């Protein structure tokens, strides 16, 4: 392995020659990108100038019709797809000018496999071919295809780029897969495998047209450490330069199978999820798009947190939501509007029962009972035989009954309108049939109007279909994520309610916090097996109704359709912090999937006690001030474990920061202000240099360079596994520094194992 930093480059010898060659190539590529940027940014400026001048002209003409027409024409031009695409393309080129590429691979192909389908597991034979030449390929966040007809830079998502992620050094036995479209079947891919020799794997540090350093082959670990040390936290970042082999395998895995990922805290689950989306949209662009893919997160905060990074990976309009909000939106489309104040994303004290197989099987039987009851009600209609109503029930086993009734009402209403028209024209013979049809429409409408999924859910809870050992109290004005899931399932089965838009793939982040009832509903969002499910069972902080094992999902899906992955290494956090956090879980013997630290060192967690709350908050302010004065402006997370006290803690800290800022005066750099921000459940303005006060129940999935845990005392967090999980989550939000504070004493769960 070799490293050739710019400030120590050699003027002669092999290293000097390598450096000169790479420097020349960088400048040539950079200049070509800059030329493209100049051309296309010029076109954007001309369009924007044309728009601005047109508005000025329209303003002169006042409210005249010509002015209105002109503005409409200008807006149409400005909102046209061609302009929007051009604008995004220029933004991409602008990003490429900062770092045009980050790696190079030299690959000599020696053979290619025959076709095999996506789901084929059998062995396949290689066909060798001669006359191949070594390909030198540069890899970047985005491809750059020059007008002369050749790729200057390969996109990180391209099949051949997987060689960079899957091998740390040269090998004569490298290979990569690439999917081939099947004509007329965009959802089917045939795969071929190219075998060959990876002769070079090189990391290249660049900034604009400046070559900073070259790292050859197995120095990737050093690069990852360097990138992690520079992470600021506060906002999610792309990882295209440092994707690890096990992450890349998940990102590129088959989108038509159920992908279940157990990833420890800091393993990059959420980041892998968004990179997987980017990869799928790139590779399966004729089938999977932002518009037919859904991202579900456990809280609105996490939804907003992830959203900020999506544009970096060219994802702009992805549907993303919490399960509760998504269900509400889908029900609203069928006229069943539920006020958001009546629902919440969390579990309740009965969630364990609601997510049991006994409860779900009872719910299924209740639905069948209601279907039979509705059919009997229709059978009693006197005109049932005369109007051949049975023809509507030929697919009754798979169609929702109230959906059938809705169709019947529409059809018979049309018949009634036709007969009414005949009667008006003097055909009195149709009067009897008209009256009969109107009577049927009235009866059917009455049956349809009795459908109320929340009322039916309450009826189910009071029925014998619920195990008599369960004691579930129901409040229709306080619907948990499980209640709303059951309501949706009833509506889906009995009324034909479907997701508000069609999806071909669903990604579930923080998946450990959902239970079987929730997944029963999620399964209805996609036809087929297009699911990616990512979580960490050690972060299942809801005591009731969460998954106990990923294999629990085999109740919902066939085990043969599921691929399981396990990422054990925590990349986010230093070895010292993850060892501390792991110690919290190790106090209990029933934890599995314990994290393994990445070999990146930092300072030991600071564990301190104070006489009172005021002293503790003073210490927080002092430490943050010292960070800023030392030039460390990276994100700081202050976790208030007692969410009920979060607002009060925020106000006290805000005053203390204001006083500190005032006392420092000119000593404080203008970029080092202490604008404390309160993160509530709707927060969406994350940055990599802010100071954030976060209630404990909203911190999951977030990360900060430095983290303060405020007084997680034993009253709030007693000595049990659920408390351990919650404190494990708090501790693993930190990238480089962790401060654990207590008043009078430190919770024993947070005390290092002696």
Buried (B, 14 or more C-beta within 10 A) or exposed (E): EEEBEEEEBEEEEEBEEBBBEBBEBBEEBBEBBBEBBEEBBEBBEEBEEEBEEBBEBBEEEEEEEEBEEBBEEBEEBBEEEEBEEBBEBBBBBEBBBEBBBBBBBBBBBBBBBEEBEBEEEEEEEBEEEEEBEEBEBBBBBBBBEBEEEEEBBBBBBBBBBBBBBBBBEBBEEBBBBBBEEBEEEEBBBBBBBBBBBBBBBBBBBBEEBEBEBBBBBEBBBEBBBBBBEEBBBBBBBBBBBBBBEBBBBBBBBBBBBBBBBBBBBBBBBBBBBBBBBBBBBBBBEEBBBBEBBBBBBBBBBBBBBBBBBBEBBBBEEBBBBBBBBBBBBBBEEBEBEBEEEBBBBBBBEBBBBBBBEEBBEBBBBBBEBBBEEBEEBBEEBEBEEEBEBEEBBEEBEEBBBBBBBBEBBEBBBEBBEEBBEBBEEEEEEBEEBBEBBBBBBEBBBEBBEEBBBBEBBBBBBEEEBBEEEBEBEBEBEEBBBBBBBBBBBBBBBBBBBBBBEEBBBBBBBBBBBBBBBBBBBBBBBBEEBBBBBBBBBBBBBBBBBBBEEBEBBBEBBEEEBBBBBEBBBBBBBBBBBBBBBBBBBEBBEEBEBEBBBBEBEBEBBEBEBBEEBEEBBBBBBEBBBEBBEEEBBBBBBBBBBBBEBBBEBBEBBBEBBBEBBEEBEEEBEEEBBBEBBBBBBEBEEBBBBBBBBBBBBBBBBBBBBBBBBBBBBBEBBEEEBBBBBBBBBBBBBBBBBBBBBBBEEBBEBBBEEE
